[in-house]
Amino acid sequence: ASGARQIEIYMAQVTRKSVAYLTDQDDEIRRSAAALIMNLAPQAKIKERIVEAGALKPLAQLLQDRDADVRERAAGALANLFNDHTKNVHTGFAKAPEMVQSLVDITKDKANNCEDAIRQATHALAMLAAEDGPCDAVWKAGAGAPLLELLKDGIGEAALAIMNLSWRWPEVKQDLAKSGAIEHLMDMVRSDDAMCKEYAAGAVMNMTAGCGELSEQAAGIVMPLAEMLQAQSIQSQEWAAGALANIIRAAGAPSPPGGGG
């Protein structure tokens, strides 16, 4: 057990040092520190240590760094820290609410950020959108337009963000739908990328929930959704089944007079 304890002490030291290096003047040092935190963050045990060491505020600041690699790794670190971790999302939003706008700014700026940086920032926004308070902030920061652009480009993380945003309010659903979200999501469901298909099915499920009009729009993907019921991922099966149920329910219901909705 003492070996494991030593490793834990060592990891805690590495984590604290890396967090301290995030604010270094030297670009190369900031790059390395952000990369290390990004790579450690998926480990469940270390995730909370990183947050305890005070990483969230400096990572939020690095989203505006002059160095593109630093921005990419900071976005990746936040995405990994937030992924399936409600508590970290709330802590991050409480400590550095300004991160939301910085993340949205990265997703808008294809000229100065690589695709990986944009994907990481979008993933972080998707995790923020999964929680009530931060979700409002994501929408108010103007995430809608860049997310729709990224959907067009077939970026799966954008579908995940739209899945979480559209769950909250009918207005958001209608706004996204007016801008062609359903068509882009349908293209994604028809694609060959398993992750894209899964997130897109989830987004279609939430967009069509309780909305006959949008369910009718999505009728063209009944076959690919049905094929997803055989997918390897349980999550894919569930989300495809949810989307199918909404579409079939709408097809079976007589439209109310006056076009329905």
Salt bridges, closest charged atoms under 4 A:
GLU8 OE2 - ARG5 NH1 3.30
ASP27 OD1 - ARG30 NH2 2.73
ASP27 OD1 - ARG66 NH2 2.67
GLU28 OE1 - ARG31 NH1 2.59
GLU48 OE2 - HIS85 NE2 2.98
GLU52 OE1 - ARG49 NH1 3.35
ASP65 OD1 - ARG30 NE 2.82
ASP67 OD1 - ARG31 NH2 2.56
ASP69 OD2 - ARG31 NE 3.81
GLU98 OE2 - LYS57 NZ 3.07
GLU115 OE2 - ARG119 NE 2.77
GLU131 OE1 - HIS90 NE2 3.16
ASP132 OD1 - ARG168 NH1 2.84
GLU149 OE2 - LYS152 NZ 3.17
ASP153 OD2 - LYS110 NZ 2.66
GLU157 OE1 - ARG119 NH1 2.79
ASP187 OD1 - ARG190 NH1 3.32
